Amino acid sequence: MADRSVRSISDETYIGWSGGTTLDNDQTYVRLDGPSAWVEFSNQSGASTDGIHQHTIFRDETADYGWE
C-alpha cells in the first residue's frame, strides 16, 4: 500500500539543490518538496560555532500549522 501511494505522488514531488555538494561546504542546500511533505537540509557556517553545522526541517503539509 505505501509503495502504491508513493508512486501516485511521484510526479508531484521535486528535489531542489543549490550551492555545494558536500557536507563541508556551507553553501550546500537540498529540498524535497511534495504534496504531503517538505524536507530541507542546509549547511551553515555559524556565528557561535566553529565550522559548519547542519539545519534540517520536516513539515507534514497535510497536517501541520493547525490544519485539520
Secondary structure as the mmCIF struct_conf table of DSSP 4:
data_model
#
loop_
_struct_conf.conf_type_id
_struct_conf.id
_struct_conf.beg_label_comp_id
_struct_conf.beg_label_asym_id
_struct_conf.beg_label_seq_id
_struct_conf.end_label_comp_id
_struct_conf.end_label_asym_id
_struct_conf.end_label_seq_id
HELX_RH_AL_P HELX_RH_AL_P1 ALA A 2 ILE A 9
HELX_RH_3T_P HELX_RH_3T_P1 SER A 10 GLU A 12
STRN STRN1 TYR A 14 SER A 18
BEND BEND1 GLY A 19 GLY A 19
BEND BEND2 THR A 21 THR A 22
TURN_TY1_P TURN_TY1_P1 LEU A 23 ASP A 24
TURN_TY1_P TURN_TY1_P2 ASP A 26 GLN A 27
STRN STRN2 TYR A 29 ASP A 33
BEND BEND3 PRO A 35 SER A 36
STRN STRN3 ALA A 37 SER A 45
BEND BEND4 ALA A 47 GLY A 51
STRN STRN4 ILE A 52 ASP A 60
TURN_TY1_P TURN_TY1_P3 GLU A 61 ALA A 63
TURN_TY1_P TURN_TY1_P4 TYR A 65 GLY A 66
#
